[in-house]
């Protein structure tokens, strides 16, 4: 698998919200970094845009930060959650939603992922 990195710029609306969707995004997330720029303590949610599967949720981010998100693994027989964790997989779209980021503020999200 090859490692990829990309930075996505985000600008909020007057109500402090923003939604960004990276299409044709397939891979396993290794790390996500948030660069606040002029954003004002936003709440940020990152999901698989097609399945809605959780990747990362952060409330009141106050400084530039890097995360290595992990999700619970499931049993291959009955689908029950295990206690072990793995990197989240995204299968088509990576969706980033910002709330409370301030009126027309800018920041960025940097994603590091593995894919073929």
C-alpha positions as CSV (number, residue, x, y, z in Angstrom):
1,X,0.0,0.0,0.0
2,X,1.1,3.5,-0.8
3,X,0.9,6.4,1.7
4,X,-0.9,9.6,0.6
5,X,-1.3,13.0,2.1
6,X,-3.5,15.9,1.2
7,X,-4.5,19.2,2.7
8,X,-8.0,20.5,2.3
9,X,-8.9,24.2,2.9
10,X,-12.1,25.0,4.6
11,X,-14.0,28.3,4.9
12,X,-17.0,28.7,7.2
13,X,-20.3,30.4,6.4
14,X,-21.6,33.3,8.4
15,X,-23.1,30.9,10.9
16,X,-19.7,29.3,11.5
17,X,-20.5,26.0,9.7
18,X,-18.8,24.3,6.9
19,X,-19.0,20.9,5.2
20,X,-16.4,19.5,2.9
21,X,-16.5,16.2,1.1
22,X,-13.5,14.6,-0.7
23,X,-14.9,12.3,-3.4
24,X,-13.2,9.3,-4.8
25,X,-11.5,8.7,-1.5
26,X,-10.7,5.1,-0.7
27,X,-8.2,4.1,2.0
28,X,-7.3,3.5,5.6
29,X,-6.8,6.7,7.7
30,X,-3.5,6.9,9.5
31,X,-3.7,10.5,10.8
32,X,-5.7,13.7,10.6
33,X,-4.3,17.1,11.4
34,X,-6.3,20.2,11.9
35,X,-4.8,23.6,11.3
36,X,-7.1,26.2,12.8
37,X,-6.0,29.2,10.9
38,X,-8.6,31.8,11.9
39,X,-11.2,29.2,13.1
40,X,-12.6,29.9,16.5
41,X,-12.7,26.7,18.7
42,X,-14.8,24.6,16.2
43,X,-16.4,21.3,16.7
44,X,-15.2,19.0,13.9
45,X,-16.7,15.7,12.8
46,X,-15.1,13.4,10.2
47,X,-17.0,10.5,8.7
48,X,-17.1,8.1,5.8
49,X,-19.4,10.3,3.6
50,X,-21.3,7.3,2.1
51,X,-21.8,4.9,5.1
52,X,-21.7,7.6,7.8
53,X,-19.1,5.5,9.7
54,X,-17.3,7.5,12.4
55,X,-13.7,8.5,11.8
56,X,-13.1,11.2,14.4
57,X,-15.1,13.8,16.4
58,X,-13.5,16.7,18.2
59,X,-15.3,19.3,20.3
60,X,-14.0,22.9,20.9
61,X,-10.6,22.5,19.2
62,X,-8.4,25.3,20.5
63,X,-5.0,24.6,18.9
64,X,-3.5,22.9,15.8
65,X,-3.6,19.2,16.6
66,X,-2.8,15.9,14.9
67,X,-4.9,12.7,15.7
68,X,-4.4,9.1,14.9
69,X,-8.1,7.9,14.9
70,X,-9.0,4.3,15.7
71,X,-12.3,2.5,15.7
72,X,-13.5,-0.8,17.3
73,X,-13.0,-3.9,15.3
74,X,-16.0,-6.2,14.7
75,X,-16.2,-10.0,15.0
76,X,-16.3,-11.6,11.5
77,X,-18.9,-14.1,12.5
78,X,-21.6,-12.1,14.3
79,X,-20.6,-8.5,13.8
80,X,-20.3,-7.8,17.5
81,X,-17.8,-5.2,18.7
82,X,-14.4,-6.5,19.9
83,X,-12.2,-4.7,22.4
84,X,-9.4,-4.3,19.8
85,X,-9.1,-1.2,17.6
86,X,-8.0,-0.6,14.0
87,X,-7.6,2.4,11.6
88,X,-10.9,3.5,10.1
89,X,-11.5,2.7,6.5
90,X,-13.2,5.2,4.1
91,X,-14.9,3.8,1.1
92,X,-15.7,6.5,-1.4
93,X,-16.1,9.9,0.4
94,X,-14.4,11.6,3.3
95,X,-16.7,14.1,4.9
96,X,-15.6,16.9,7.3
97,X,-18.3,18.9,9.1
98,X,-17.5,22.0,11.1
99,X,-19.8,23.8,13.6
100,X,-19.1,26.9,15.7
101,X,-16.0,27.9,13.7
102,X,-16.8,31.6,13.5
103,X,-18.1,33.9,10.7
104,X,-16.3,33.3,7.4
105,X,-13.2,31.9,9.0
106,X,-10.6,29.6,7.4
107,X,-8.6,26.6,8.4
108,X,-7.5,23.3,6.9
109,X,-7.5,19.6,7.4
110,X,-4.6,17.4,6.5
111,X,-5.2,13.7,5.9
112,X,-2.6,10.9,5.8
113,X,-4.0,7.6,4.5
114,X,-2.9,4.3,3.0
115,X,-4.4,3.0,-0.3
116,X,-3.4,0.9,-3.3
